[in-house]
Amino acid sequence: MSEQLKVGISDYKLTEAPNELMTIGLGSCVGIAIYAPKSKVGALSHIMLPDSQSFTDTSHWAKFADLALPKIIEELKCKTGETDLLAKIAGGASMFSFTSDSPSLQIGQRNIHAVKSKLEELNLPILGEHVGGKMGRSMFFNLETFEVRIRMVNREEFIL
């Protein structure tokens, strides 16, 4: 029997088919679905911040793209023995309007850039994305098929 596991902000979960992973409330945060296709095991991460370098306390490492992605990928590789993992990403919206276009205020764009850069550095291809814009999203990751559904309020559902 399958189970739907909810991933909270600054968290991640790892499970196998036939389970489904989901996260809601992706505003400026980025959701990353990472998949081991042979074993049908995957992880879903809800990244809140692009990097940990401005913080002295990094004990809650799952909130930072630079710390979370390498650890989650290593855990998935250890669990499955697979090295050819795949990724799909969603989120990184600009939820608020600022009078300044200061890059430091564009956390959604910074999160997208950090996630893409880290995945590239870790040689993990991104097979689908639904990022940017001005609206929040929910993300549903089917571990049987690697289908990732994206829902936005009053919008059609997108399939990655």
Residue frames as a rotation matrix with the C-alpha (Angstrom) as fourth column:
MET 1
0.579 0.815 0.000 0.00
0.815 -0.579 0.000 0.00
0.000 0.000 -1.000 0.00
SER 2
-0.242 -0.709 0.662 1.39
0.677 -0.612 -0.409 3.39
0.695 0.349 0.628 -0.95
GLU 3
0.297 0.207 -0.932 1.84
0.865 -0.472 0.171 6.31
-0.404 -0.857 -0.319 1.36
GLN 4
0.478 -0.150 0.865 2.04
0.434 -0.816 -0.381 10.05
0.763 0.558 -0.325 0.66
LEU 5
0.106 -0.557 -0.824 4.87
0.979 -0.086 0.184 11.59
-0.174 -0.826 0.536 2.67
LYS 6
0.897 0.269 0.350 4.84
0.324 -0.940 -0.107 15.33
0.300 0.209 -0.931 3.29
VAL 7
-0.160 -0.983 -0.091 8.12
0.953 -0.130 -0.275 17.26
0.259 -0.131 0.957 3.21
GLY 8
0.714 0.428 -0.555 8.14
0.619 -0.756 0.213 20.45
-0.328 -0.495 -0.804 5.27
ILE 9
0.866 -0.418 0.274 10.07
-0.220 -0.811 -0.542 23.67
0.449 0.409 -0.795 4.74
SER 10
0.117 -0.944 0.309 13.82
-0.951 -0.196 -0.238 23.21
0.285 -0.266 -0.921 5.20
ASP 11
0.082 -0.025 0.996 13.46
-0.543 0.837 0.066 19.44
-0.835 -0.547 0.055 5.26
TYR 12
-0.311 -0.094 -0.946 13.72
-0.891 0.374 0.256 16.39
0.330 0.923 -0.200 3.04
LYS 13
0.319 0.358 0.878 12.45
-0.576 0.808 -0.121 12.83
-0.753 -0.467 0.464 2.92
LEU 14
-0.585 -0.510 -0.631 13.70
-0.804 0.465 0.370 9.71
0.105 0.724 -0.682 1.15
THR 15
0.038 0.639 0.768 11.44
-0.470 0.690 -0.550 6.79
-0.882 -0.340 0.327 0.24
GLU 16
-0.936 -0.343 0.083 10.71
-0.120 0.531 0.839 4.22
-0.332 0.775 -0.538 -2.45
ALA 17
-0.426 0.796 -0.431 7.90
-0.743 -0.036 0.668 3.32
0.516 0.605 0.606 -4.84
PRO 18
-0.228 0.633 0.740 4.97
0.852 -0.238 0.466 3.03
0.471 0.737 -0.485 -4.62
ASN 19
0.069 0.252 -0.965 5.08
0.812 -0.576 -0.092 5.95
-0.579 -0.778 -0.244 -2.18
GLU 20
0.343 0.053 0.938 4.67
0.660 -0.724 -0.200 9.56
0.669 0.687 -0.283 -3.22
LEU 21
-0.451 -0.504 -0.737 6.52
0.845 -0.508 -0.169 12.58
-0.289 -0.698 0.655 -1.83
MET 22
0.343 0.594 0.728 4.91
0.734 -0.653 0.187 16.00
0.586 0.470 -0.660 -1.66
THR 23
-0.599 -0.396 -0.696 5.72
0.735 -0.616 -0.282 19.50
-0.317 -0.681 0.660 -0.52
ILE 24
0.442 0.775 0.452 3.43
0.843 -0.531 0.085 22.52
0.306 0.343 -0.888 -0.38
GLY 25
0.899 0.015 -0.438 4.17
0.234 -0.862 0.450 26.19
-0.371 -0.507 -0.778 0.00
LEU 26
-0.144 -0.937 0.317 7.06
0.922 -0.011 0.386 26.54
-0.358 0.348 0.866 -2.44
GLY 27
0.900 0.288 -0.328 7.23
0.185 -0.932 -0.311 30.31
-0.395 0.219 -0.892 -2.69
SER 28
0.574 -0.782 -0.243 10.80
-0.806 -0.489 -0.333 31.52
0.142 0.387 -0.911 -2.99
CYS 29
0.002 -0.525 0.851 11.91
-0.533 0.719 0.445 28.07
-0.846 -0.455 -0.278 -1.79
VAL 30
-0.092 -0.086 -0.992 12.92
-0.948 0.314 0.060 25.42
0.306 0.946 -0.111 -4.31
GLY 31
0.559 0.302 0.773 11.77
-0.503 0.864 0.027 21.81
-0.659 -0.403 0.634 -4.30
ILE 32
-0.254 -0.709 -0.658 14.21
-0.962 0.258 0.092 19.25
0.104 0.656 -0.747 -5.68
ALA 33
0.806 0.457 0.376 13.06
-0.455 0.885 -0.102 15.75
-0.379 -0.089 0.921 -6.66
ILE 34
-0.250 -0.926 -0.284 16.05
-0.967 0.226 0.115 13.39
-0.042 0.303 -0.952 -6.93
TYR 35
0.713 0.687 0.142 15.48
-0.644 0.721 -0.255 9.93
-0.277 0.091 0.956 -8.38
ALA 36
-0.599 -0.755 0.266 17.31
-0.590 0.641 0.491 6.61
-0.541 0.137 -0.830 -8.65
PRO 37
-0.022 0.752 -0.659 15.46
-0.999 0.012 0.047 5.12
0.043 0.660 0.750 -11.66
LYS 38
-0.459 -0.188 -0.868 16.54
-0.361 0.932 -0.010 1.46
0.812 0.309 -0.496 -11.39
SER 39
-0.855 0.074 -0.513 15.49
0.463 0.556 -0.691 1.04
0.234 -0.828 -0.509 -7.77
LYS 40
-0.018 0.881 0.473 12.63
0.358 -0.436 0.826 3.59
0.934 0.184 -0.307 -7.90
VAL 41
0.174 -0.062 -0.983 13.92
0.967 -0.179 0.182 5.31
-0.187 -0.982 0.029 -4.77
GLY 42
-0.021 -0.159 0.987 13.83
0.533 -0.837 -0.123 9.07
0.846 0.524 0.102 -4.48
ALA 43
-0.413 -0.125 -0.902 14.21
0.849 -0.412 -0.331 12.07
-0.331 -0.902 0.276 -2.24
LEU 44
0.335 0.494 0.803 12.37
0.621 -0.756 0.206 15.37
0.708 0.430 -0.560 -2.12
SER 45
-0.475 -0.574 -0.667 14.06
0.869 -0.428 -0.250 18.40
-0.141 -0.698 0.702 -0.59
HIS 46
0.678 0.660 0.324 12.45
0.658 -0.741 0.133 21.76
0.328 0.123 -0.937 0.26
ILE 47
-0.360 -0.930 -0.075 15.37
0.914 -0.335 -0.228 24.24
0.187 -0.150 0.971 0.13
MET 48
0.654 0.612 -0.445 14.83
0.716 -0.690 0.103 27.56
-0.244 -0.387 -0.889 1.89
LEU 49
0.712 -0.484 -0.509 18.16
-0.343 -0.872 0.349 29.36
-0.613 -0.073 -0.787 1.39
PRO 50
0.852 -0.353 -0.386 20.86
-0.347 0.170 -0.922 29.29
0.391 0.920 0.022 -1.32
ASP 51
0.066 -0.899 -0.434 23.88
0.211 0.437 -0.874 28.91
0.975 -0.034 0.219 0.92
SER 52
0.728 0.194 -0.657 25.07
0.623 0.211 0.753 28.64
0.285 -0.958 0.033 4.49
GLN 53
-0.109 -0.982 0.152 28.05
0.784 -0.179 -0.595 30.98
0.612 0.054 0.789 4.31
SER 54
-0.312 0.038 0.949 26.46
-0.270 -0.961 -0.051 33.87
0.911 -0.272 0.310 6.22
PHE 55
0.693 0.684 0.225 25.36
-0.469 0.191 0.863 31.67
0.547 -0.704 0.453 9.11
THR 56
-0.380 -0.820 0.428 27.30
-0.883 0.183 -0.433 30.47
0.277 -0.542 -0.793 12.13
ASP 57
-0.358 0.341 0.869 24.75
-0.437 0.761 -0.479 27.79
-0.825 -0.552 -0.123 13.03
THR 58
-0.300 0.215 -0.929 24.40
-0.920 0.193 0.341 25.32
0.252 0.957 0.140 10.15
SER 59
-0.833 -0.021 0.553 23.14
-0.308 0.848 -0.431 22.43
-0.460 -0.529 -0.713 12.28
HIS 60
0.231 0.925 0.301 19.84
0.076 0.292 -0.954 22.51
-0.970 0.243 -0.003 10.37
TRP 61
-0.656 -0.738 -0.158 21.69
-0.121 -0.104 0.987 21.83
-0.745 0.667 -0.021 7.12
ALA 62
-0.407 0.540 0.737 18.59
0.826 0.562 0.044 20.74
-0.390 0.626 -0.675 5.16
LYS 63
0.576 0.675 -0.462 17.54
0.430 -0.730 -0.531 24.38
-0.695 0.107 -0.711 4.67
PHE 64
0.209 -0.621 -0.755 20.66
-0.564 -0.708 0.426 25.30
-0.799 0.337 -0.498 2.64
ALA 65
0.935 0.151 -0.322 21.19
-0.356 0.407 -0.841 24.27
0.004 0.901 0.434 -1.01
ASP 66
0.211 -0.951 -0.227 24.97
-0.762 -0.015 -0.648 24.10
0.613 0.310 -0.727 -0.61
LEU 67
-0.607 -0.428 0.669 24.79
-0.778 0.491 -0.392 21.70
-0.161 -0.759 -0.631 2.35
ALA 68
0.144 0.797 0.586 21.60
-0.589 0.545 -0.597 19.71
-0.796 -0.259 0.548 1.72
LEU 69
0.732 0.279 -0.622 22.07
-0.682 0.316 -0.660 18.58
0.013 0.907 0.421 -1.86
PRO 70
-0.214 -0.849 -0.483 25.45
-0.729 0.468 -0.499 16.82
0.650 0.246 -0.719 -1.44
LYS 71
-0.750 -0.068 0.658 24.26
-0.593 0.511 -0.623 15.04
-0.294 -0.857 -0.423 1.73
ILE 72
0.267 0.935 0.232 20.93
-0.604 0.350 -0.716 13.94
-0.751 0.051 0.659 0.27
ILE 73
0.577 -0.114 -0.809 22.55
-0.755 0.305 -0.581 12.72
0.313 0.945 0.090 -2.95
GLU 74
-0.547 -0.833 -0.081 25.16
-0.699 0.508 -0.504 10.77
0.461 -0.219 -0.860 -0.99
GLU 75
-0.494 0.452 0.742 22.45
-0.568 0.479 -0.670 9.18
-0.658 -0.752 0.020 1.16
LEU 76
0.594 0.770 -0.232 20.47
-0.648 0.289 -0.704 8.19
-0.476 0.569 0.671 -1.94
LYS 77
0.235 -0.609 -0.757 23.55
-0.768 0.361 -0.529 6.72
0.596 0.706 -0.383 -3.63
CYS 78
-0.761 -0.527 0.380 24.43
-0.644 0.534 -0.548 4.73
0.086 -0.661 -0.745 -0.49
LYS 79
-0.159 0.799 0.580 20.88
-0.577 0.402 -0.711 3.39
-0.801 -0.448 0.397 -0.14
THR 80
0.774 0.619 -0.134 20.51
-0.421 0.344 -0.839 2.35
-0.473 0.706 0.527 -3.80
GLY 81
0.028 -0.843 0.537 24.04
0.400 0.502 0.767 1.76
-0.916 0.193 0.352 -5.07
GLU 82
0.526 0.239 0.816 23.06
0.850 -0.147 -0.505 3.84
-0.001 0.960 -0.281 -8.11
THR 83
-0.408 -0.723 -0.557 25.28
0.622 -0.667 0.410 6.65
-0.668 -0.179 0.722 -9.35
ASP 84
-0.899 0.131 0.418 23.19
0.309 -0.487 0.817 7.89
0.310 0.864 0.397 -12.28
LEU 85
-0.336 0.776 -0.534 20.60
0.726 -0.148 -0.672 9.94
-0.600 -0.613 -0.513 -10.43
LEU 86
-0.459 0.316 0.830 18.14
0.657 -0.508 0.557 12.38
0.597 0.802 0.025 -12.03
ALA 87
-0.691 0.203 -0.694 16.54
0.502 -0.556 -0.662 15.61
-0.521 -0.806 0.282 -10.82
LYS 88
-0.118 0.668 0.734 13.51
0.681 -0.484 0.550 17.84
0.723 0.565 -0.398 -11.39
ILE 89
-0.796 -0.240 -0.556 13.05
0.582 -0.556 -0.593 21.20
-0.167 -0.796 0.582 -9.69
ALA 90
0.074 0.835 0.545 10.23
0.676 -0.444 0.588 23.66
0.733 0.325 -0.598 -8.98
GLY 91
0.553 0.255 -0.793 9.75
0.794 -0.451 0.408 26.92
-0.254 -0.855 -0.452 -7.08
GLY 92
-0.504 -0.852 -0.141 11.91
0.803 -0.522 0.288 29.99
-0.319 0.031 0.947 -6.69
ALA 93
0.295 0.705 0.645 9.10
0.838 -0.515 0.179 32.51
0.459 0.488 -0.743 -7.17
SER 94
-0.889 -0.379 0.256 9.42
0.242 -0.866 -0.438 36.21
0.388 -0.327 0.862 -6.49
MET 95
-0.233 0.875 -0.425 6.60
0.935 0.321 0.150 36.42
0.268 -0.363 -0.893 -4.00
PHE 96
0.420 0.331 -0.845 6.99
0.659 -0.751 0.034 40.07
-0.623 -0.571 -0.534 -3.00
SER 97
0.511 -0.234 0.827 7.58
0.624 -0.561 -0.544 43.30
0.591 0.794 -0.140 -4.89
PHE 98
0.163 -0.553 -0.817 10.41
0.796 -0.416 0.440 45.49
-0.583 -0.722 0.372 -3.68
THR 99
0.932 0.124 -0.341 11.16
-0.046 -0.891 -0.452 49.06
-0.360 0.437 -0.825 -4.73
SER 100
0.067 -0.970 -0.232 14.78
-0.874 -0.170 0.456 48.03
-0.482 0.172 -0.859 -5.12
ASP 101
0.843 0.129 -0.522 15.91
-0.425 0.756 -0.499 45.41
0.330 0.642 0.692 -7.63
SER 102
0.005 -0.896 0.445 18.78
-0.998 0.021 0.055 44.51
-0.058 -0.444 -0.894 -5.33
PRO 103
-0.086 -0.093 -0.992 19.95
-0.460 0.887 -0.044 40.95
0.884 0.453 -0.119 -6.06
SER 104
-0.949 -0.316 -0.005 20.14
-0.134 0.416 -0.900 40.28
0.286 -0.853 -0.437 -2.32
LEU 105
-0.464 0.853 0.237 16.34
-0.690 -0.180 -0.701 40.70
-0.556 -0.489 0.672 -2.11
GLN 106
0.226 0.535 -0.814 15.63
-0.935 0.354 -0.027 38.27
0.273 0.767 0.580 -4.97
ILE 107
-0.286 -0.375 0.882 15.82
-0.756 0.654 0.033 35.13
-0.589 -0.657 -0.471 -2.83
GLY 108
0.658 0.600 0.456 13.78
-0.174 0.710 -0.683 33.03
-0.733 0.370 0.571 -5.29
GLN 109
0.872 -0.380 -0.308 16.21
-0.343 -0.028 -0.939 33.69
0.348 0.925 -0.155 -8.13
ARG 110
-0.074 -0.935 0.348 19.19
-0.973 -0.009 -0.231 33.13
0.219 -0.355 -0.909 -5.83
ASN 111
0.049 0.172 0.984 17.70
-0.554 0.824 -0.116 29.80
-0.831 -0.539 0.136 -4.73
ILE 112
0.946 0.315 0.073 17.16
-0.097 0.491 -0.865 28.69
-0.309 0.812 0.496 -8.34
HIS 113
0.558 -0.802 -0.215 20.72
-0.616 -0.227 -0.755 29.63
0.556 0.553 -0.620 -9.28
ALA 114
-0.191 -0.659 0.728 22.21
-0.971 0.237 -0.041 27.90
-0.146 -0.714 -0.685 -6.21
VAL 115
0.358 0.411 0.839 20.25
-0.330 0.896 -0.298 24.67
-0.874 -0.170 0.456 -6.78
LYS 116
0.995 0.021 -0.093 21.10
-0.095 0.270 -0.958 24.53
0.005 0.963 0.271 -10.50
SER 117
0.321 -0.947 0.012 24.78
-0.800 -0.278 -0.531 25.28
0.506 0.162 -0.847 -9.83
LYS 118
-0.184 -0.380 0.907 25.06
-0.866 0.499 0.033 22.66
-0.465 -0.779 -0.420 -7.09
LEU 119
0.634 0.474 0.611 23.31
-0.137 0.847 -0.514 19.98
-0.761 0.242 0.602 -9.17
GLU 120
0.889 -0.383 -0.251 25.61
-0.283 -0.030 -0.959 20.75
0.360 0.923 -0.135 -12.11
GLU 121
0.019 -0.922 0.387 28.64
-0.966 -0.117 -0.233 20.57
0.260 -0.369 -0.892 -9.83
LEU 122
-0.228 -0.011 0.974 27.41
-0.616 0.776 -0.135 17.16
-0.754 -0.630 -0.184 -8.60
ASN 123
-0.900 -0.188 -0.392 26.83
-0.435 0.392 0.810 15.96
0.002 0.900 -0.435 -12.21
LEU 124
-0.551 0.801 0.233 23.11
0.503 0.542 -0.674 15.53
-0.666 -0.254 -0.702 -11.71
PRO 125
-0.914 0.203 0.352 21.04
0.239 -0.433 0.869 16.37
0.329 0.878 0.347 -14.81
ILE 126
-0.562 0.799 -0.212 17.83
-0.217 -0.390 -0.895 18.37
-0.798 -0.457 0.392 -14.40
LEU 127
-0.831 0.263 0.490 15.21
0.544 0.566 0.619 16.66
-0.114 0.781 -0.614 -16.57
GLY 128
0.016 0.870 0.493 12.42
0.705 -0.359 0.611 19.15
0.709 0.338 -0.619 -15.87
GLU 129
-0.809 -0.255 -0.529 11.79
0.567 -0.574 -0.591 22.43
-0.153 -0.778 0.609 -14.14
HIS 130
0.240 0.837 0.492 8.99
0.672 -0.508 0.538 24.83
0.700 0.202 -0.685 -13.30
VAL 131
-0.208 -0.515 -0.832 10.68
0.949 -0.313 -0.043 27.82
-0.238 -0.798 0.554 -11.67
GLY 132
-0.957 -0.266 0.117 10.39
0.281 -0.948 0.148 31.57
0.071 0.175 0.982 -11.23
GLY 133
-0.192 0.925 0.329 7.28
0.456 -0.213 0.864 33.64
0.869 0.316 -0.381 -11.69
LYS 134
-0.658 0.025 0.752 5.30
-0.500 -0.762 -0.412 35.27
0.563 -0.647 0.514 -8.90
MET 135
0.421 0.888 0.185 3.14
-0.796 0.264 0.545 32.42
0.435 -0.376 0.818 -7.58
GLY 136
-0.314 -0.461 0.830 3.69
-0.840 0.542 -0.017 29.68
-0.442 -0.703 -0.557 -5.05
ARG 137
-0.027 0.209 -0.978 3.51
-0.722 0.672 0.164 26.01
0.691 0.710 0.132 -5.95
SER 138
0.376 0.037 0.926 2.95
-0.668 0.704 0.243 22.55
-0.643 -0.709 0.289 -4.55
MET 139
-0.205 -0.602 -0.772 5.00
-0.926 0.375 -0.046 19.63
0.317 0.705 -0.634 -5.82
PHE 140
0.570 0.447 0.689 3.99
-0.606 0.795 -0.015 15.93
-0.555 -0.409 0.724 -5.97
PHE 141
-0.269 -0.838 -0.475 6.64
-0.962 0.261 0.084 13.31
0.053 0.479 -0.876 -6.81
ASN 142
0.826 0.559 0.072 5.51
-0.552 0.829 -0.092 9.85
-0.111 0.036 0.993 -8.00
LEU 143
-0.062 -0.945 0.322 8.29
-0.807 0.237 0.541 7.36
-0.587 -0.227 -0.777 -7.25
GLU 144
0.293 0.218 0.931 6.85
0.281 0.911 -0.302 4.70
-0.914 0.350 0.205 -9.54
THR 145
0.632 0.145 0.761 7.19
0.769 0.006 -0.640 6.85
-0.097 0.989 -0.108 -12.70
PHE 146
-0.522 -0.774 -0.359 9.32
0.759 -0.614 0.219 9.93
-0.390 -0.158 0.907 -11.75
GLU 147
-0.049 0.594 0.803 6.35
0.639 -0.599 0.482 12.06
0.767 0.537 -0.350 -12.76
VAL 148
-0.725 -0.146 -0.673 6.39
0.623 -0.557 -0.549 15.36
-0.295 -0.817 0.495 -10.86
ARG 149
0.118 0.854 0.507 3.11
0.849 -0.351 0.394 17.28
0.515 0.385 -0.766 -10.78
ILE 150
-0.912 -0.368 -0.179 3.11
0.409 -0.819 -0.403 21.00
0.002 -0.441 0.897 -10.05
ARG 151
0.140 0.988 0.064 -0.01
0.940 -0.153 0.304 22.72
0.311 0.017 -0.950 -8.75
MET 152
-0.962 -0.270 0.033 -0.58
0.252 -0.929 -0.271 26.45
0.104 -0.252 0.962 -8.52
VAL 153
-0.409 0.858 -0.309 -3.73
0.358 -0.160 -0.920 28.19
-0.839 -0.487 -0.242 -7.26
ASN 154
0.501 0.794 -0.344 -6.30
-0.061 -0.364 -0.929 28.69
-0.864 0.486 -0.134 -10.03
ARG 155
-0.067 -0.571 -0.818 -3.92
-0.971 -0.152 0.186 27.36
-0.231 0.807 -0.544 -12.69
GLU 156
0.782 0.263 -0.565 -3.69
-0.456 0.860 -0.230 24.16
0.425 0.437 0.792 -14.69
GLU 157
0.701 -0.548 0.456 -1.54
-0.144 0.518 0.843 21.39
-0.699 -0.657 0.284 -13.31
PHE 158
0.412 -0.670 -0.618 1.92
-0.881 -0.119 -0.458 21.02
0.233 0.733 -0.639 -14.89
ILE 159
0.941 -0.183 0.284 3.65
0.094 0.949 0.300 17.67
-0.324 -0.256 0.911 -15.34
LEU 160
0.296 -0.921 -0.254 7.45
-0.944 -0.323 0.071 17.50
-0.147 0.219 -0.965 -15.33
